[in-house]
C-alpha cells in the first residue's frame, strides 16, 4: 500500500452498501473533464455497486493522460490490474486502527460500523494494530487553506462575470478563499508534505488503515443543514 487512499475501498457513507467508491491517490487517474475544486487536491475515482466493479473501472481509468490539467499530470507507468488480490485471504493482514482524530466526534452509527468492521477483520485472521494519526492538529487548517484558495482562484473570473450562477453558500465559500494569504497557502503545502511523510512512516508498520470516511451518516437529499 503506497498511500492511505490508494487502497481505500469503502461504502459511500457508513453502513451503506452499495454503492462503493475507490479514492485513488492523486495522479493515478486523469482529471481531464472534471470540474475543478482544488487543483492540487482533486482526484477522480469510480463509484460502483461492488468492490470488484470499482477495481475493474479503476483499472480502465488509471494511467497517463496528456490532457490532464494537473501539474504534474497523471503518472506514466505500466498499467496495474486493480482486481489483483481481491480474493486473497486477510489472514495476517496488519490492519491499523487510529486511536485519535478519525474517531473524534464521529456519529454513533458510523463509530458502530467501524467497530463492527474491525471485528470482522479480526475474526477473519487479520492482526489489528492500534496506530495514531500523526500531526492530526494540522489536517483541517492545511486542507481548508489549500482548498478554499485554489477554488477561489479557479472560479474568480466566472464569479465576477456571472455572480448569479452561484448559490449563496457557494459564493460565501469562494469569497472566504479570497481572504487567505499567500503565506498561509504556502505553509499549508509545507504541512501537507510533512503529514504525507508522517503517514508513510505509519504505513511502513501496517498494510492498511481502517477508519470512518465521514463523521456522520448521509444527509437527506432535501436537507439544507448539515
ZINOR-V242739 format. One record per helix or strand. SS is the DSSP state (alpha for helix, beta for strand). FROM is the first residue (numbers start at 0). TO is the last residue. Records with the same first field share a line. If there is no record, write none. Layout:
SS=FROM-TO, FROM-TO
//
This chain:
beta=8-10, 19-21, 28-28, 46-47, 61-61, 93-97, 126-130, 207-208
alpha=50-60, 107-122, 135-160, 162-164, 167-176, 181-201
//
